Amino acid sequence: MIGAGLLDGINPCAFATMIFLISYLSVRKRQGRELLATGGAFTLGVFLAYLGVGLGFLKFLTSLAILDVVGKWIYALTLVLCLALAWGSLSDFRKARAGRLEDMSLKLPSACVAGFAI
């Protein structure tokens, strides 16, 4: 367990997740108690996930028959979502090539873009 924990400490995915968390907190301008609460919730979530895996909770969950059915529905919904986003991306590509950037559908709302203007 200690070895697995040490190996996970140098996991590139963990670094990317931490960078995302820090950048999210800085963009949202969190300070003081909010910063500690968000960081604490993230840390607690990671701890509980690893504790559950370590205690065999994941093995218990995979033994439930209902999860197989739910998993197939989730995969089907994910497939539909990915196909819709792929169609939207191709449509936006065609619009961008034609120079109609304002007609693109997969973009941030103008209120969000204005908030990040430099």
C-alpha positions as CSV (number, residue, x, y, z in Angstrom):
1,M,0.0,0.0,0.0
2,I,2.8,2.4,0.9
3,G,4.5,1.6,-2.4
4,A,1.4,2.2,-4.4
5,G,0.8,5.5,-2.6
6,L,4.4,6.6,-3.4
7,L,4.0,5.6,-7.1
8,D,0.7,7.5,-7.3
9,G,2.5,10.6,-5.9
10,I,4.5,10.8,-9.2
11,N,1.5,10.0,-11.4
12,P,1.2,12.5,-14.3
13,C,-2.5,12.4,-14.0
14,A,-2.3,13.6,-10.4
15,F,-0.1,16.5,-11.4
16,A,-2.6,17.5,-14.2
17,T,-5.5,17.3,-11.7
18,M,-3.6,19.5,-9.2
19,I,-2.7,22.0,-11.9
20,F,-6.4,22.1,-13.0
21,L,-7.5,22.6,-9.4
22,I,-5.1,25.5,-8.8
23,S,-5.9,27.2,-12.1
24,Y,-9.6,26.8,-11.4
25,L,-9.2,28.4,-7.9
26,S,-7.1,31.3,-9.3
27,V,-9.6,32.0,-12.1
28,R,-12.5,32.0,-9.6
29,K,-10.4,34.3,-7.4
30,R,-11.0,32.1,-4.3
31,Q,-9.3,33.3,-1.1
32,G,-9.2,32.4,2.6
33,R,-11.9,30.0,3.8
34,E,-13.2,29.3,0.3
35,L,-9.8,28.2,-0.8
36,L,-9.3,25.9,2.1
37,A,-12.8,24.4,1.8
38,T,-12.4,23.7,-1.9
39,G,-8.9,22.2,-1.4
40,G,-10.1,20.2,1.6
41,A,-13.1,18.8,-0.4
42,F,-10.8,17.8,-3.2
43,T,-8.4,16.2,-0.9
44,L,-11.2,14.4,1.0
45,G,-12.6,13.1,-2.2
46,V,-9.3,11.7,-3.4
47,F,-8.7,10.1,0.0
48,L,-12.1,8.5,0.1
49,A,-11.7,7.2,-3.5
50,Y,-8.4,5.6,-2.7
51,L,-9.6,4.3,0.7
52,G,-12.6,2.7,-1.0
53,V,-10.4,1.0,-3.6
54,G,-8.0,-0.1,-0.9
55,L,-10.8,-1.7,1.2
56,G,-12.2,-3.6,-1.7
57,F,-15.3,-1.4,-2.2
58,L,-14.7,-1.3,-5.9
59,K,-14.7,-5.1,-6.0
60,F,-17.9,-5.2,-4.1
61,L,-19.5,-2.7,-6.6
62,T,-18.4,-4.7,-9.6
63,S,-20.1,-7.8,-8.2
64,L,-23.5,-6.1,-8.3
65,A,-25.5,-7.2,-11.3
66,I,-27.4,-3.9,-11.6
67,L,-24.2,-2.1,-12.3
68,D,-23.7,-4.0,-15.5
69,V,-27.1,-2.8,-16.9
70,V,-26.5,0.8,-15.7
71,G,-23.0,0.7,-17.2
72,K,-24.4,-0.3,-20.6
73,W,-26.9,2.6,-20.5
74,I,-24.1,5.0,-19.5
75,Y,-22.0,3.8,-22.4
76,A,-24.9,4.2,-24.8
77,L,-25.6,7.8,-23.6
78,T,-21.9,8.6,-23.8
79,L,-21.9,7.4,-27.4
80,V,-24.9,9.6,-28.3
81,L,-23.3,12.6,-26.7
82,C,-19.9,12.0,-28.4
83,L,-21.6,11.6,-31.8
84,A,-23.6,14.9,-31.3
85,L,-20.5,16.8,-30.3
86,A,-18.6,15.3,-33.3
87,W,-21.4,16.5,-35.6
88,G,-21.3,19.9,-34.0
89,S,-17.5,20.1,-34.3
90,L,-17.6,19.2,-38.0
91,S,-20.4,21.7,-38.6
92,D,-18.4,24.4,-36.8
93,F,-15.3,23.5,-38.8
94,R,-17.3,24.1,-42.0
95,K,-18.6,27.4,-40.7
96,A,-15.1,28.5,-39.7
97,R,-13.7,27.6,-43.1
98,A,-16.4,29.7,-44.7
99,G,-15.5,32.6,-42.3
100,R,-18.8,32.6,-40.4
101,L,-17.3,32.4,-36.9
102,E,-20.3,34.1,-35.3
103,D,-22.6,31.3,-36.5
104,M,-20.6,28.6,-34.7
105,S,-22.6,26.6,-32.2
106,L,-19.9,25.0,-29.9
107,K,-18.5,28.1,-28.3
108,L,-18.4,29.9,-24.9
109,P,-21.3,32.3,-24.3
110,S,-20.2,35.9,-24.9
111,A,-20.7,36.7,-21.1
112,C,-18.0,34.1,-20.3
113,V,-15.6,35.3,-23.0
114,A,-16.0,39.0,-21.8
115,G,-15.1,37.9,-18.2
116,F,-11.8,36.5,-19.4
117,A,-10.8,39.4,-21.7
118,I,-7.3,40.7,-21.1
